[in-house]
């Protein structure tokens, strides 16, 4: 059996836009702020997709879902993650699991962590865990300027 590991990363700045939803891990949060991006800017789903693609040797999320492609404008990032998973499986790899660390003070993730994990896991067809990390006042994330997420994925081939 072959086993590979991939690392993913994504970061998006906050914007004050009451019309745009704030989405993380496929969950929409009540907020007067949202994340700026070409799709729904779900940094968690993006980091997970990036980790899977990297583990399978398929490059990164920007190669597959460029922010210059109008087909992905406003896209649901859970669908991006599901499509990345399909592409990984097409190459003969099977997702084993993904572990994601989200760095933000806002919104609070703990109340919806299980829902996030359930939505991400359903898109991947394998367990996805989500951990919240506080930036402790350091840098742009500590000033509340955005959200960052790191993810690690394991894929296997028979």
URKA-V195971 format. One record per helix or strand of 2 or more residues. SS is the DSSP state (@ for helix, = for strand). FROM is the first residue (numbers start at 0). TO is the last residue. Records with the same first field share a line. If there is no record, write none. Layout:
# URKA-V195971
SS=FROM-TO / FROM-TO
This chain:
# URKA-V195971
==1-14 / 21-23 / 26-28 / 33-34 / 93-102 / 126-132 / 145-156
@=42-54 / 60-63 / 69-71 / 76-89 / 109-123 / 138-141
